[in-house]
Amino acid sequence: MAVTLDDKLVIGVSSRALFNLEEENRIFEEQGLEAYSKYQIEHENDILKPGTAFPLVKALQKLNADGRYLTEIIVMSRNTSDTSLRVFKSIEHYGLNISRAALVGGASISPYLGAFKTDLFLSANENDVQEAINANIAAGLICDKSKLPINADDEIPQIRIAFDGDAVIFSDESEKIYQAEGLEAFSRHEQENAQNPLPEGPFAKLLKTISLIQKQFPEGAVPIRTALVTARNAPAHERVIRTLRAWKVRIDEVFFLGGVQKSDVLKAFDANIFFDDQKTHTDLASDFVPSARVPYKK
């Protein structure tokens, strides 16, 4: 009988998000595909160093312990099978249980995200992330890998995922009002619509899937903890609370910062990944926690 991914948390991860391939990417950009392919084949027995998404992927696989099968990690790469051999040798070296892949040989990845029932796509390629968002798949552009030390042997006792609100969990409807008309208009709009749930954003489905996984574990033993870290404050907080209540979504910690810098809160939360639509926030946060930018849908 065929394996189904319908009831799993499916994470698609590019090879450059999973491993540090910045030097290889530089060769590709400066010298072209032929030089890149030659380099990868010549170095296919050299184990790659972990990338930004590596600790999160390693921790997510623990959700499948004790006879559970809750998550599936799939490598999704523009590489060919030939140039990806080094990636799979590195996966085997680190003991990651990743057996499925979509290797599209330079083609667009986005058509295959739906085919694999992908809940989240992590990549260092901006075009691929933008196409995923356009296809209504939660996706994040991984920030610069050089800012945080990554040790392959480090263990994450509890996965901690932090989200921005508007244009990430929720739609960008209210964000557009703020950008076009300012804070006063935004606050007035949110007060007037406090009883109306916010429309879903690109990460709403992912948050709901995580919430379902959390409910399968007893209190005190939940392997994932979530946080909403938003620039909203009172009175615009009410609509957020009522929306999460209407969705029946569990979110463990909520921070209404009212413009206060997010980095210190994220560091204190010890996020394993933070998603935000604003580059200024992800750039600052990436000095302290792994971060990914969520582009606007086009």
Residue pairs with C-beta under 8 A, 6 or more apart in sequence:
5 72
5 116
5 117
6 117
8 69
8 70
8 71
8 72
8 117
9 60
9 63
9 70
9 71
9 72
9 119
9 120
9 209
9 210
9 213
10 71
10 72
10 74
10 116
10 117
10 118
10 119
10 120
11 57
11 60
11 71
11 72
11 73
11 74
11 118
11 119
11 120
11 121
11 122
12 74
12 75
12 76
12 102
12 109
12 113
12 116
12 118
12 120
12 121
12 122
13 53
13 57
13 73
13 74
13 75
13 76
13 121
13 122
13 123
14 75
14 76
14 77
14 78
14 109
14 121
14 122
14 123
14 124
14 125
14 128
15 21
15 75
15 77
15 79
15 84
15 87
16 22
16 25
16 51
16 123
16 124
16 125
16 142
17 51
17 52
17 53
17 122
17 123
17 124
17 142
18 50
18 51
18 53
18 54
18 57
18 75
18 87
18 91
19 48
19 49
19 50
19 51
19 54
19 87
19 90
20 48
20 49
20 50
20 51
20 145
20 150
21 48
21 51
22 145
22 146
24 36
24 39
24 40
25 124
27 35
27 36
27 39
28 35
28 36
33 106
36 83
37 80
37 82
37 83
40 79
40 83
40 85
40 86
41 82
41 83
41 85
43 86
44 85
44 86
44 89
45 86
45 89
46 86
47 89
47 90
47 93
48 86
48 87
48 90
49 150
49 152
50 94
50 150
50 151
50 152
51 124
51 142
51 145
51 150
52 142
52 143
52 145
52 148
52 150
52 290
53 122
53 142
53 273
53 290
54 94
54 150
54 152
55 150
55 154
55 156
55 272
55 290
56 156
56 159
56 272
56 273
56 290
57 73
57 96
57 98
58 94
58 96
58 152
58 156
59 155
59 156
59 159
59 272
60 71
60 73
60 159
61 71
61 73
61 96
61 97
62 223
63 70
63 71
63 213
63 223
63 224
64 70
64 71
64 97
68 216
70 213
70 216
71 213
72 100
73 96
73 97
73 98
73 100
74 98
74 100
74 101
74 102
74 116
74 118
75 84
75 87
75 88
75 91
75 98
75 100
75 101
75 102
75 103
76 101
76 102
76 104
76 109
76 112
76 113
76 116
76 118
76 121
76 123
77 84
77 87
77 101
77 102
77 103
77 104
77 109
78 104
78 105
78 106
78 107
78 109
78 125
78 128
79 87
79 103
79 105
80 103
80 105
80 106
81 103
84 101
84 103
88 101
91 98
94 152
100 116
102 109
102 112
102 116
104 112
108 128
108 131
109 121
109 123
109 128
109 131
109 132
110 128
110 131
110 132
110 134
110 135
110 137
111 135
113 121
113 132
113 135
113 137
114 135
114 137
118 132
118 137
119 138
119 205
119 206
119 209
120 137
120 138
120 139
120 140
120 206
121 128
121 129
121 132
121 137
121 138
121 139
121 140
122 139
122 140
122 142
122 292
123 129
123 132
123 139
123 140
123 141
123 142
124 141
124 142
124 145
125 141
126 141
126 295
128 139
129 139
129 140
129 141
129 295
130 295
130 298
132 138
132 139
133 139
133 202
133 294
133 295
133 296
133 297
133 298
134 297
134 298
136 202
136 297
137 202
138 202
138 203
138 205
138 206
138 294
139 202
139 294
139 295
140 273
140 275
140 292
140 293
140 294
141 292
141 293
141 294
141 295
142 290
142 291
142 292
143 282
143 283
143 285
143 286
143 290
143 291
143 292
143 293
144 286
147 286
147 287
148 286
148 287
148 288
148 289
148 290
156 272
158 222
158 223
158 224
158 225
159 223
159 224
159 225
159 272
160 224
160 225
160 226
160 227
160 269
160 270
160 271
160 272
161 210
161 224
161 225
161 226
161 227
161 271
161 272
161 273
161 274
161 275
162 226
162 227
162 228
162 229
162 266
162 269
162 271
162 273
162 274
162 275
162 289
163 169
163 203
163 207
163 226
163 227
163 228
163 229
163 274
163 275
163 276
164 228
164 229
164 230
164 231
164 274
164 275
164 276
164 277
164 278
164 281
164 294
165 228
165 230
165 231
165 232
165 240
166 172
166 174
166 175
166 178
166 201
166 230
166 232
166 277
167 175
167 201
167 202
167 277
167 294
167 296
168 201
168 202
168 203
168 275
168 276
168 277
168 294
169 201
169 203
169 204
169 207
169 228
170 198
170 199
170 200
170 201
170 204
170 240
170 243
171 198
171 199
171 200
171 201
172 201
172 277
172 296
172 297
173 198
173 199
174 186
174 189
174 190
174 198
174 236
175 277
177 185
177 186
177 189
178 185
178 186
186 236
187 235
187 236
190 232
190 235
190 236
190 238
190 239
191 235
191 236
191 238
193 239
194 235
194 238
194 239
194 242
195 242
196 239
197 239
197 242
197 243
197 246
197 247
198 239
198 240
198 243
202 294
202 297
203 275
203 294
204 247
207 226
207 249
207 251
208 247
208 249
210 224
210 226
211 226
211 248
211 249
211 250
211 251
213 224
214 222
214 224
214 226
214 250
215 250
217 223
225 252
225 253
226 250
226 251
226 252
226 253
227 251
227 252
227 253
227 254
227 255
227 269
227 271
228 240
228 244
228 251
228 253
228 254
228 255
229 255
229 257
229 262
229 265
229 266
229 269
229 274
230 240
230 254
230 255
230 256
230 257
231 257
231 258
231 259
231 262
232 240
232 256
232 257
232 258
233 256
233 257
233 258
233 259
234 256
234 258
237 256
240 254
240 256
241 254
244 251
253 269
255 262
255 265
257 265
261 284
262 274
262 276
262 281
262 284
262 285
263 284
263 285
263 287
263 288
266 274
266 285
266 288
266 289
267 288
267 289
269 289
270 289
271 289
271 290
272 289
272 290
273 289
273 290
273 291
273 292
274 282
274 285
274 289
274 290
274 291
274 292
275 291
275 292
275 293
275 294
276 282
276 285
276 291
276 293
276 294
277 293
277 294
277 295
277 296
278 293
279 293
281 291
282 291
282 292
282 293
283 291
285 291
